[in-house]
Amino acid sequence: MKPEFHVDELVPHSGQMSLLSEITGFGEGWLSAAVNITPSSMFADENGVPSWVGLEYMAQAIGAYAGLQERKKGLEPKLGFLLGTRKYSVPVEYFSPGERVHVRVTKNMQAENGLFAFDCELRGHGYEVTASLNIYQPEDADMFLRDTK
């Protein structure tokens, strides 16, 4: 399905911390996005963007998926928290300037208490990586953050 919203309308990050370039598609239980790697990309150095940042690309794509679900209900996107990941291993050290990294996230579990599990894919020049990410999205993130202090 053609994206209805821009990244900034779905992901509660702002400025340089909003890392996704665009939402490229979505459907029931999934979302795809792309990241254009440039010399001015957040976290870039002379070699490009370190591949560990791919975890954040996946997490922000999940945030975009969750934000899309909220927007469909006429609500604002809510904060979510990355709890952990399994099996994230990238065969390259850097994402190169000029590269377009493709991200796809698919929801595989949603619990009543705000816990989610997603299967994620990252594709670029000569690699395809998969990982599982666990996310917590409290009903009220401000109250959750106050209660954890």
N, C-alpha and C positions, 0 to 999 in steps of 0.2 A: 504494500500500500504506500502511496506517496505521503511523505511526511507533512503533517499539518502545522508543525511548530518549529521554530528555530531553537538551536541548542540553548541559548540564553533564557528561553522561556520554560525550559524543562529541568535544567540542572542548577541547583542553588549554589553555584560557584560564580565568582565574578572576576573580571579583569583577566590577568594572565593565568589564574588558576582554573579557568574554564578551558580545558585542553582539547575537547572534541571540535573538529572543524565543521562537521555537519552530520545530521541524521539522514541516513540514506534509505531507510525503510523500516517498517514495523508491521507486526501482525499479532495474532492471538498468542501471547506468551513470549514474544521475542522482539528484539530491536537490533538494527544494524546502524553503524556509524563509521565515520572515517576521520582520520587525523592526518593533516598535511604537515610533514616535517620540514621546517625551515631553519636557517641559522638563528632566527630570533625566537624559536619555540622555547617554551618554558623548560628548564633543565638542560638546554643544549650547550655543548661546549664545541671545541674545534673538530670533534669527531662526529657530532650529531647528538641525538638524545639517547642516553643510556637505556638499554632494553628493560631494566627493572621498572621504568616508568610505564611500561605496558600494563602493569597491574592497575595503575591509576586510570589508564584509558578504559580498561574493562570496568572498573568501579564507576567511572563517570557514565559509561554507557548504561549500566544498571540504574544509575541515578536518573538518566534520561528516560529509561523505560518506566520507572516509578513515577517520575514527573508527568509523563504522558498519561498514565492511569489517573492521576489526580486532576489534570487538566480536562480529561474527558468527563469528569464529575463536576466541573466548574470550580475546582479548588486550586489552591496554590501548591506547588511542589513542596514536599517535606524533606528534612534532612534524614540521611541514613548513615550508618556507620559500618565500615568494613571490619568484620570480625576476624577473618582469616581466609587463607587460600590453600589449595592443594594442587600439586603437580604443575607449577608454573616454571617452565624451563625454556629459555629462548636460545637458539643456536647462534645468535649474533650478539655481539656486545653493545652495538649501537644501532639505532634507526637512523638512516642516512638522510642528510638534507636532500630534498627533492622527492623523497619517498612518500607514498600514501599508504598509511597503515589502516587496514580494514578491521573493524571490531564487530563481533556479533555476540549477543547475550541471549540466553534462553532460560526462562524460569523453569526450574524443575521441582521446587517445593516452596510452599507458603504456609506458615503456621499462623494461628490466631493471635499469637503473642508478638507479632512483628518480625519474626525470623524468616529469612528467605535464603534459598540456595539457587545459584545460577550456574549453568554451564556456559563457558565463555570461549571464544575463538579469537585469535589475533592472526592476521595474514599480511604478509608484505613480500619484499623481494626475496624469493627463494625459501620462505619458511611459512609454516602454519603451526600455531601453538594452541593448545587447549589448556584450560584450568577450570577449577571449580572455586567459586567465591561464595562465602557466607556473609550475609548482610543482616543488620538489625535496623529496623525503622520504627522507632517508638511513635506512638500516637502524638505525643507532645515532646519534641526534642528539647525545648527550653526547660521544661520541668525535669526531664531526664538528666540534662546536664547539671542543673542545680542540685538534684538529689545525689549525684555521684561525687560531689565535692566534699 
